[in-house]
Amino acid sequence: MAQPAHHGNWGRPEPAWLSLQQAAVIYGVSTDTIRRRVASGDLPAFRCGRRIIRVRAEDLSRLFREIPR
């Protein structure tokens, strides 16, 4: 399973919820790619208020999995 890159959290737990921008940076893809995955139904997303959209880190790790060798 793919592990997100460690970005200086130095022992702090990874957040359970990520913004689309955070998810894109961690997995090295564009925000548009994350939005397309949400629109296609491959990645569940949740809206907090009118504009804020969050995805679960565990859903991302399922979506972006390691390629078997």
Beta strands, then each sheet from edge to edge (+ up, - down):
strand 1: 17-19
strand 2: 46-48
strand 3: 52-56
sheet 1: 1+ 3- 2+
end
